[in-house]
Amino acid sequence: MDVPYKIYLSEDQMPRAWYNLRADMKNKPAPLLNPATGKPMTKQELCGVFCEELVEQELNDSTPYYSIPQAIRDFYRMYRPSPLVRAYCLEEKLQTPAHIYYKYEGNNSSGSHKLNSAIAQAYYAKAQGLKGVTTETGAGQWGTALSMACSYLGLDCQVYMVKVSYEQKPFRREIMRTFGASVTPSPSDTTQVGRAILEANPDTTGSLGCAISEAVEAALSQPGYRYVLGSVLNQVLLHQSVIGLEAKTALDLYRIKPDLIIGCAGGGSNLGGLIAPFMGEKLRGESDCRFIAVEPASCPSLTRGVFAYDFADTGRVCPLARMYTLGSGFIPAPNHAGGLRYHGMSPILSQLYHDGYLEARAVEQRAVFQAAEYFARVEGILPAPESAHAIRAAIDEALVCRQTGEAKNILFGLTGTGYFDMVAYQRFHDGEMTDSVPSDEELAASLASLPRL
Ligand SMILES: *Cc1c(COP(=O)(O)O)cnc(C)c1O
């Protein structure tokens, strides 16, 4: 059976339920802890910050499938299924016997996979009768996705955007405003935690951890609002399983078994979603597929961090999560342009990595942009810099296959479009991009701030 360039699914082949990978994990991800008491966060405590149904999903380690509400499936139909592409041109150019596939999530106006969870989180907020939601955004993709989902459902959306991105990416901001969201550069003087961070560090360009603190405070101080987060949390990986489920259905149509699945890892949501059903098979002893998380050398949470309880945010208002972390005060060097700048990692992926089911590697940003440009020229898609981390590793693995002659099936996640990152591409083309790798001393300093339990 010849595999087409793009394998699309019909509407009735699309997933009707999300898959909860935790149900098949022997070692469950560790519970979130209340930073004040050191005890696991109760449902009631979490419901002060998050929507109720999402709290249920967050805490549920045993239910393998959650049926996707019809309203969410209707929204998914507007931009899903996303294409699964056989990268024939890339294979040819690399002269590799490997078969390379990628799942492209950049074909919606928000430009990335984040819409898959944004619509789910907005739906449950609406169903609970809330007025609106608050959130943070780093590079802007999550804020954009959430503002699209909120405008569709008629919810207010307040976004705290990391200041350096707010300034460097004015177009991102305008898309969010087009969808009716209000956007505040973070740290700001609109919250107590923002004012404290500004006082301690007036020139800070902001960080995700800091914007999270502000968004949580904003949710807690307005009745009818809850906070939503675009990555890291178990519920987000649950929603993102739609990526992997679609990919698996498409590959199964052609009886293709992936040998290697690769994804970029910021907070871990796209990778966790892409690998979910395949990792489930591995955990159940049904496959020996390999999985690789690719992270920037300038923010190497898995490859150089420690597995410990840490704060999810800089302001230390969020619950503690046990994860691979660089310390909640860690901020990547300002010349880092490739996204994926969160100090921690999804507790699910952290546990899988710790237990040896997932591999990780760090790549430097010039090599990432070289891969991005190469891919754009060969496959005709301008990738997001984040996605290009996965491209880098996929190309490297395909080149290994050229050496060994193995015809491996490689699947990688192409998480988004690069249209909003042309300033980064410009710096790359002008030769102004440098690699920045934190020193051991820098990492030790930020790890010194880990909470002692
Ligand atoms: C946010 C984002 C990522 C990284 O987030 P994860 O939660 O690790 O998936 C990767 N690619 C794109 C395009 C993104 O917008």
The ligand as a MOL file (V3000), in Angstrom:
LIG
                    3D

  0  0  0     0  0            999 V3000
M  V30 BEGIN CTAB
M  V30 COUNTS 15 15 0 0 0
M  V30 BEGIN ATOM
M  V30 1 C 3.9560 26.3310 23.2310 0
M  V30 2 C 4.5740 25.6670 22.0830 0
M  V30 3 C 5.4490 24.5910 22.2440 0
M  V30 4 C 5.9000 24.0840 23.5810 0
M  V30 5 O 4.9400 23.7730 24.5130 0
M  V30 6 P 4.6990 22.2970 25.0250 0
M  V30 7 O 3.7210 22.4510 26.1100 0
M  V30 8 O 6.0100 21.7450 25.4760 0
M  V30 9 O 4.1580 21.5570 23.8840 0
M  V30 10 C 5.9620 23.9890 21.1340 0
M  V30 11 N 5.6590 24.4220 19.9030 0
M  V30 12 C 4.8210 25.4520 19.6950 0
M  V30 13 C 4.5280 25.8900 18.3030 0
M  V30 14 C 4.2460 26.1050 20.7790 0
M  V30 15 O 3.4190 27.1260 20.5710 0
M  V30 END ATOM
M  V30 BEGIN BOND
M  V30 1 1 1 2
M  V30 2 1 2 3
M  V30 3 2 2 14
M  V30 4 1 3 4
M  V30 5 2 3 10
M  V30 6 1 4 5
M  V30 7 1 5 6
M  V30 8 2 6 7
M  V30 9 1 6 8
M  V30 10 1 6 9
M  V30 11 1 10 11
M  V30 12 2 11 12
M  V30 13 1 12 13
M  V30 14 1 12 14
M  V30 15 1 14 15
M  V30 END BOND
M  V30 END CTAB
M  END
